[in-house]
């Protein structure tokens, strides 16, 4: 079974429906997949990390804003269709969104300008929708570091037509598309939002850089054209325990690059792409970026 433990919503309720002990017993042997909503145990002094250590997956509340069932249900009262999720951008955040939606039982489609991510998307159980491209466009779609590049105007027109078609049938759209050093590209226009089904949800993870939808409002959950738009800009703060651990580990690894492992003295290797990319000035001189 897939077992979900949500945070309680009744005012003053501090209990949670599971403990690390019960989660561990249910997860043993891999018979059941358990998902605990981030912060569900806060009122009972049970941090997310303890649920995770016991074998649960910590999930956000992206599904809490969608007021219908996620998986397909067949009951005596009738059949409920599975939610259709469209993920725009298949980087780290997009792939995690696909995996989470899959665990919740949704039917998922995913789009990315980089044809190379198709295999990753399909390995997680989603259908990869792609704009037909030439060999030259394939080469232009991705930087040497693996990030998406801004594409030509002709490509953008074809992309917009494809996304508009898929958005009409989607119940939930999760947008994650960012281009380093640029405002977030507009992928879901107001016209696309108008064409979506009433009650649909757009979770705009690109909100910190302007959003992939122009209707997204920073740090607000609003409704436009009967579609709910989620514009949180500090999602890491919602899962602070794990976010702090990962951030601190990144800083530790970064500092290790800056010092000599034997003497501990500062030693800047400007041939290292991470150091070169983060260096602002040295010896009083501003470093020019290529």
C-alpha beads as a LAMMPS data file, in Angstrom:
LAMMPS data file: protein, C-alpha beads

290 atoms
289 bonds

1 atom types
1 bond types

-500.0 500.0 xlo xhi
-500.0 500.0 ylo yhi
-500.0 500.0 zlo zhi

Masses

1 110.0

Atoms # bond

1 1 1 0.000 0.000 0.000
2 1 1 0.873 3.679 -0.257
3 1 1 0.280 5.159 3.191
4 1 1 0.144 8.920 3.711
5 1 1 0.441 10.752 7.042
6 1 1 -0.736 14.372 6.633
7 1 1 -0.320 17.202 9.099
8 1 1 -3.493 17.761 11.118
9 1 1 -5.461 20.903 10.227
10 1 1 -7.810 21.223 13.213
11 1 1 -7.005 24.274 15.341
12 1 1 -5.070 23.292 18.446
13 1 1 -4.464 19.711 17.293
14 1 1 -0.861 18.704 18.009
15 1 1 -1.067 14.953 17.474
16 1 1 0.143 13.033 14.438
17 1 1 -1.203 9.730 13.131
18 1 1 2.166 7.933 13.098
19 1 1 5.436 7.790 15.003
20 1 1 8.906 6.759 13.834
21 1 1 8.268 3.436 15.582
22 1 1 5.070 2.656 13.660
23 1 1 6.552 3.967 10.412
24 1 1 9.541 1.668 10.786
25 1 1 7.317 -1.362 11.388
26 1 1 5.158 -0.572 8.350
27 1 1 8.164 0.122 6.111
28 1 1 10.086 -3.025 7.088
29 1 1 10.433 -5.405 4.182
30 1 1 9.401 -2.814 1.627
31 1 1 5.762 -3.937 1.645
32 1 1 4.407 -0.416 2.095
33 1 1 5.531 3.039 0.885
34 1 1 5.017 5.738 3.503
35 1 1 4.840 9.474 2.862
36 1 1 4.802 11.944 5.786
37 1 1 3.861 15.563 5.181
38 1 1 6.665 17.925 6.121
39 1 1 6.139 19.232 9.652
40 1 1 3.390 16.721 10.494
41 1 1 5.126 15.758 13.745
42 1 1 6.160 19.233 14.890
43 1 1 3.377 19.558 17.458
44 1 1 4.403 16.242 19.001
45 1 1 8.126 17.107 18.990
46 1 1 8.875 14.585 16.226
47 1 1 11.132 16.147 13.567
48 1 1 10.924 15.146 9.916
49 1 1 14.409 13.630 10.150
50 1 1 13.173 10.926 12.547
51 1 1 10.359 9.899 10.207
52 1 1 12.837 9.826 7.320
53 1 1 15.291 7.690 9.305
54 1 1 12.468 5.254 10.008
55 1 1 11.857 4.736 6.294
56 1 1 9.295 7.366 5.296
57 1 1 9.505 9.887 2.471
58 1 1 8.963 13.496 3.531
59 1 1 6.674 15.334 1.128
60 1 1 5.369 18.874 0.850
61 1 1 1.766 19.947 0.804
62 1 1 2.039 20.505 -3.627
63 1 1 -0.990 17.882 -3.396
64 1 1 -2.720 19.745 -0.437
65 1 1 -3.766 22.536 -2.819
66 1 1 -5.428 20.060 -5.214
67 1 1 -8.848 19.277 -3.776
68 1 1 -9.308 15.907 -5.448
69 1 1 -7.840 12.405 -5.215
70 1 1 -4.422 11.876 -6.787
71 1 1 -4.542 8.117 -7.614
72 1 1 -7.181 6.285 -9.610
73 1 1 -9.753 4.748 -7.282
74 1 1 -12.207 1.990 -8.169
75 1 1 -15.025 1.766 -5.631
76 1 1 -18.560 0.480 -5.384
77 1 1 -19.685 4.073 -5.843
78 1 1 -17.781 4.454 -9.093
79 1 1 -14.316 5.062 -10.526
80 1 1 -12.244 8.188 -9.880
81 1 1 -9.676 9.007 -12.539
82 1 1 -6.061 9.624 -11.530
83 1 1 -4.848 13.225 -11.481
84 1 1 -2.877 14.292 -14.542
85 1 1 0.355 16.113 -13.664
86 1 1 2.477 18.106 -16.115
87 1 1 6.042 18.878 -14.983
88 1 1 7.865 21.624 -16.882
89 1 1 11.627 21.356 -16.467
90 1 1 13.346 18.061 -15.662
91 1 1 16.282 19.157 -13.553
92 1 1 16.739 18.049 -9.933
93 1 1 13.492 19.680 -8.760
94 1 1 11.515 18.448 -11.751
95 1 1 12.687 14.864 -11.416
96 1 1 11.828 14.892 -7.709
97 1 1 8.378 16.281 -8.556
98 1 1 7.877 13.421 -11.029
99 1 1 8.943 10.811 -8.477
100 1 1 6.672 12.258 -5.774
101 1 1 3.651 12.546 -8.079
102 1 1 4.234 8.965 -9.216
103 1 1 4.265 7.709 -5.629
104 1 1 0.958 9.508 -5.051
105 1 1 -0.571 7.655 -7.999
106 1 1 -0.815 10.420 -10.612
107 1 1 -0.371 10.119 -14.388
108 1 1 2.606 12.286 -15.310
109 1 1 3.925 14.051 -18.386
110 1 1 7.159 16.034 -18.368
111 1 1 8.774 18.563 -20.697
112 1 1 12.319 19.887 -20.982
113 1 1 14.216 21.632 -23.762
114 1 1 17.085 19.152 -23.278
115 1 1 16.395 15.916 -25.212
116 1 1 19.116 14.226 -23.134
117 1 1 16.868 14.073 -20.040
118 1 1 14.240 11.917 -21.773
119 1 1 15.702 8.694 -20.403
120 1 1 15.716 10.035 -16.827
121 1 1 12.100 11.187 -17.100
122 1 1 10.909 7.855 -18.474
123 1 1 12.860 5.889 -15.867
124 1 1 10.707 7.558 -13.201
125 1 1 7.486 6.526 -14.897
126 1 1 6.546 9.738 -16.711
127 1 1 5.874 10.325 -20.398
128 1 1 8.363 12.721 -22.011
129 1 1 6.707 15.279 -24.275
130 1 1 9.126 17.023 -26.583
131 1 1 9.266 19.613 -29.319
132 1 1 10.628 18.115 -32.561
133 1 1 14.123 19.573 -33.006
134 1 1 16.973 19.487 -35.472
135 1 1 20.413 18.111 -34.587
136 1 1 21.710 21.669 -34.339
137 1 1 18.960 22.638 -31.881
138 1 1 19.769 19.576 -29.767
139 1 1 23.341 20.821 -29.375
140 1 1 22.139 24.327 -28.459
141 1 1 19.649 23.133 -25.840
142 1 1 22.186 22.349 -23.111
143 1 1 25.276 24.039 -21.693
144 1 1 28.482 22.134 -20.991
145 1 1 27.437 22.119 -17.324
146 1 1 24.137 20.412 -18.121
147 1 1 21.867 23.463 -17.721
148 1 1 19.131 24.473 -20.161
149 1 1 19.887 27.260 -22.632
150 1 1 17.484 29.890 -23.926
151 1 1 16.233 28.711 -27.313
152 1 1 15.368 30.491 -30.570
153 1 1 12.095 32.368 -31.098
154 1 1 10.972 29.720 -33.579
155 1 1 11.570 26.986 -31.012
156 1 1 9.684 29.010 -28.374
157 1 1 6.628 29.202 -30.639
158 1 1 6.616 25.436 -31.126
159 1 1 7.204 24.952 -27.409
160 1 1 4.291 27.226 -26.473
161 1 1 1.932 25.333 -28.790
162 1 1 2.925 21.989 -27.255
163 1 1 2.603 23.191 -23.646
164 1 1 -0.769 24.829 -24.382
165 1 1 -2.050 21.503 -25.716
166 1 1 -0.862 19.509 -22.674
167 1 1 -1.947 22.161 -20.138
168 1 1 -5.592 21.845 -21.230
169 1 1 -5.794 18.279 -19.940
170 1 1 -3.576 18.703 -16.864
171 1 1 -4.981 18.867 -13.327
172 1 1 -1.672 20.006 -11.809
173 1 1 1.227 21.807 -13.486
174 1 1 4.569 21.987 -11.670
175 1 1 6.979 24.449 -13.263
176 1 1 10.693 24.324 -12.448
177 1 1 12.349 25.927 -15.494
178 1 1 15.215 28.324 -14.773
179 1 1 18.051 29.685 -16.906
180 1 1 21.157 30.679 -14.887
181 1 1 21.568 34.454 -14.699
182 1 1 18.249 35.180 -16.441
183 1 1 14.649 35.809 -15.331
184 1 1 12.579 32.628 -15.367
185 1 1 11.199 31.914 -18.866
186 1 1 7.443 32.255 -19.313
187 1 1 6.104 28.785 -20.122
188 1 1 2.475 29.015 -18.975
189 1 1 0.810 32.131 -20.374
190 1 1 -2.406 33.710 -19.137
191 1 1 -4.215 32.303 -22.177
192 1 1 -3.051 28.805 -21.201
193 1 1 -4.327 29.328 -17.657
194 1 1 -7.724 30.406 -18.991
195 1 1 -7.928 27.163 -20.982
196 1 1 -7.198 24.937 -17.960
197 1 1 -9.906 23.069 -16.077
198 1 1 -11.514 24.911 -13.118
199 1 1 -9.928 23.722 -9.872
200 1 1 -6.570 22.958 -11.483
201 1 1 -3.361 23.918 -9.694
202 1 1 -0.092 25.482 -10.864
203 1 1 2.868 25.126 -8.505
204 1 1 5.430 27.638 -9.772
205 1 1 8.811 26.641 -8.335
206 1 1 10.436 29.339 -10.484
207 1 1 8.645 32.062 -8.480
208 1 1 11.911 33.332 -6.887
209 1 1 13.075 34.446 -10.358
210 1 1 9.798 35.855 -11.604
211 1 1 7.908 32.617 -12.215
212 1 1 7.211 30.469 -15.251
213 1 1 3.670 31.872 -15.228
214 1 1 3.133 35.662 -15.299
215 1 1 0.090 35.326 -13.022
216 1 1 2.129 33.856 -10.160
217 1 1 2.400 36.152 -7.134
218 1 1 5.491 35.896 -4.947
219 1 1 4.886 34.134 -1.630
220 1 1 1.153 33.891 -2.237
221 1 1 -1.392 31.227 -3.095
222 1 1 -3.951 32.898 -5.329
223 1 1 -6.709 32.019 -7.763
224 1 1 -6.809 33.361 -11.326
225 1 1 -9.342 32.219 -13.917
226 1 1 -10.496 29.454 -11.507
227 1 1 -6.957 28.043 -11.339
228 1 1 -4.961 28.057 -8.095
229 1 1 -1.406 29.406 -8.389
230 1 1 1.177 28.576 -5.711
231 1 1 4.088 31.022 -5.607
232 1 1 6.179 30.116 -2.555
233 1 1 9.730 31.451 -2.926
234 1 1 11.411 29.750 0.026
235 1 1 10.433 26.101 -0.156
236 1 1 13.636 25.052 1.604
237 1 1 12.387 26.805 4.756
238 1 1 9.392 24.468 4.791
239 1 1 11.693 21.469 5.249
240 1 1 14.340 23.209 7.326
241 1 1 15.829 20.162 9.063
242 1 1 16.920 18.402 5.886
243 1 1 17.577 21.642 4.006
244 1 1 20.036 22.796 6.682
245 1 1 21.862 19.472 6.620
246 1 1 22.274 19.563 2.825
247 1 1 23.251 23.251 2.735
248 1 1 25.811 22.833 5.504
249 1 1 27.307 19.830 3.718
250 1 1 27.628 21.861 0.513
251 1 1 29.441 24.624 2.380
252 1 1 31.757 22.108 4.022
253 1 1 32.669 20.604 0.651
254 1 1 33.145 24.066 -0.864
255 1 1 35.482 25.151 1.936
256 1 1 37.493 21.978 1.415
257 1 1 38.272 23.205 -2.110
258 1 1 39.692 26.472 -0.789
259 1 1 42.355 25.124 1.547
260 1 1 45.397 22.915 1.297
261 1 1 44.397 19.505 2.750
262 1 1 47.738 19.111 4.518
263 1 1 48.537 22.582 5.874
264 1 1 45.018 23.981 6.115
265 1 1 46.193 27.216 4.477
266 1 1 44.102 29.114 1.944
267 1 1 44.927 27.867 -1.545
268 1 1 42.835 29.046 -4.490
269 1 1 43.068 26.786 -7.504
270 1 1 41.709 29.065 -10.212
271 1 1 41.649 26.161 -12.665
272 1 1 38.899 24.562 -10.582
273 1 1 35.595 25.487 -12.266
274 1 1 33.736 25.833 -8.960
275 1 1 36.318 28.219 -7.495
276 1 1 36.645 30.114 -10.781
277 1 1 32.884 30.490 -11.039
278 1 1 32.451 31.822 -7.498
279 1 1 35.529 34.092 -7.289
280 1 1 34.514 37.761 -7.155
281 1 1 37.855 39.473 -6.539
282 1 1 41.452 38.587 -5.700
283 1 1 44.319 40.792 -4.519
284 1 1 42.023 43.819 -4.700
285 1 1 41.083 43.234 -8.341
286 1 1 37.592 42.365 -9.527
287 1 1 37.619 39.097 -11.457
288 1 1 36.122 39.398 -14.912
289 1 1 33.845 36.583 -15.974
290 1 1 34.147 35.157 -19.473

Bonds

1 1 1 2
2 1 2 3
3 1 3 4
4 1 4 5
5 1 5 6
6 1 6 7
7 1 7 8
8 1 8 9
9 1 9 10
10 1 10 11
11 1 11 12
12 1 12 13
13 1 13 14
14 1 14 15
15 1 15 16
16 1 16 17
17 1 17 18
18 1 18 19
19 1 19 20
20 1 20 21
21 1 21 22
22 1 22 23
23 1 23 24
24 1 24 25
25 1 25 26
26 1 26 27
27 1 27 28
28 1 28 29
29 1 29 30
30 1 30 31
31 1 31 32
32 1 32 33
33 1 33 34
34 1 34 35
35 1 35 36
36 1 36 37
37 1 37 38
38 1 38 39
39 1 39 40
40 1 40 41
41 1 41 42
42 1 42 43
43 1 43 44
44 1 44 45
45 1 45 46
46 1 46 47
47 1 47 48
48 1 48 49
49 1 49 50
50 1 50 51
51 1 51 52
52 1 52 53
53 1 53 54
54 1 54 55
55 1 55 56
56 1 56 57
57 1 57 58
58 1 58 59
59 1 59 60
60 1 60 61
61 1 61 62
62 1 62 63
63 1 63 64
64 1 64 65
65 1 65 66
66 1 66 67
67 1 67 68
68 1 68 69
69 1 69 70
70 1 70 71
71 1 71 72
72 1 72 73
73 1 73 74
74 1 74 75
75 1 75 76
76 1 76 77
77 1 77 78
78 1 78 79
79 1 79 80
80 1 80 81
81 1 81 82
82 1 82 83
83 1 83 84
84 1 84 85
85 1 85 86
86 1 86 87
87 1 87 88
88 1 88 89
89 1 89 90
90 1 90 91
91 1 91 92
92 1 92 93
93 1 93 94
94 1 94 95
95 1 95 96
96 1 96 97
97 1 97 98
98 1 98 99
99 1 99 100
100 1 100 101
101 1 101 102
102 1 102 103
103 1 103 104
104 1 104 105
105 1 105 106
106 1 106 107
107 1 107 108
108 1 108 109
109 1 109 110
110 1 110 111
111 1 111 112
112 1 112 113
113 1 113 114
114 1 114 115
115 1 115 116
116 1 116 117
117 1 117 118
118 1 118 119
119 1 119 120
120 1 120 121
121 1 121 122
122 1 122 123
123 1 123 124
124 1 124 125
125 1 125 126
126 1 126 127
127 1 127 128
128 1 128 129
129 1 129 130
130 1 130 131
131 1 131 132
132 1 132 133
133 1 133 134
134 1 134 135
135 1 135 136
136 1 136 137
137 1 137 138
138 1 138 139
139 1 139 140
140 1 140 141
141 1 141 142
142 1 142 143
143 1 143 144
144 1 144 145
145 1 145 146
146 1 146 147
147 1 147 148
148 1 148 149
149 1 149 150
150 1 150 151
151 1 151 152
152 1 152 153
153 1 153 154
154 1 154 155
155 1 155 156
156 1 156 157
157 1 157 158
158 1 158 159
159 1 159 160
160 1 160 161
161 1 161 162
162 1 162 163
163 1 163 164
164 1 164 165
165 1 165 166
166 1 166 167
167 1 167 168
168 1 168 169
169 1 169 170
170 1 170 171
171 1 171 172
172 1 172 173
173 1 173 174
174 1 174 175
175 1 175 176
176 1 176 177
177 1 177 178
178 1 178 179
179 1 179 180
180 1 180 181
181 1 181 182
182 1 182 183
183 1 183 184
184 1 184 185
185 1 185 186
186 1 186 187
187 1 187 188
188 1 188 189
189 1 189 190
190 1 190 191
191 1 191 192
192 1 192 193
193 1 193 194
194 1 194 195
195 1 195 196
196 1 196 197
197 1 197 198
198 1 198 199
199 1 199 200
200 1 200 201
201 1 201 202
202 1 202 203
203 1 203 204
204 1 204 205
205 1 205 206
206 1 206 207
207 1 207 208
208 1 208 209
209 1 209 210
210 1 210 211
211 1 211 212
212 1 212 213
213 1 213 214
214 1 214 215
215 1 215 216
216 1 216 217
217 1 217 218
218 1 218 219
219 1 219 220
220 1 220 221
221 1 221 222
222 1 222 223
223 1 223 224
224 1 224 225
225 1 225 226
226 1 226 227
227 1 227 228
228 1 228 229
229 1 229 230
230 1 230 231
231 1 231 232
232 1 232 233
233 1 233 234
234 1 234 235
235 1 235 236
236 1 236 237
237 1 237 238
238 1 238 239
239 1 239 240
240 1 240 241
241 1 241 242
242 1 242 243
243 1 243 244
244 1 244 245
245 1 245 246
246 1 246 247
247 1 247 248
248 1 248 249
249 1 249 250
250 1 250 251
251 1 251 252
252 1 252 253
253 1 253 254
254 1 254 255
255 1 255 256
256 1 256 257
257 1 257 258
258 1 258 259
259 1 259 260
260 1 260 261
261 1 261 262
262 1 262 263
263 1 263 264
264 1 264 265
265 1 265 266
266 1 266 267
267 1 267 268
268 1 268 269
269 1 269 270
270 1 270 271
271 1 271 272
272 1 272 273
273 1 273 274
274 1 274 275
275 1 275 276
276 1 276 277
277 1 277 278
278 1 278 279
279 1 279 280
280 1 280 281
281 1 281 282
282 1 282 283
283 1 283 284
284 1 284 285
285 1 285 286
286 1 286 287
287 1 287 288
288 1 288 289
289 1 289 290
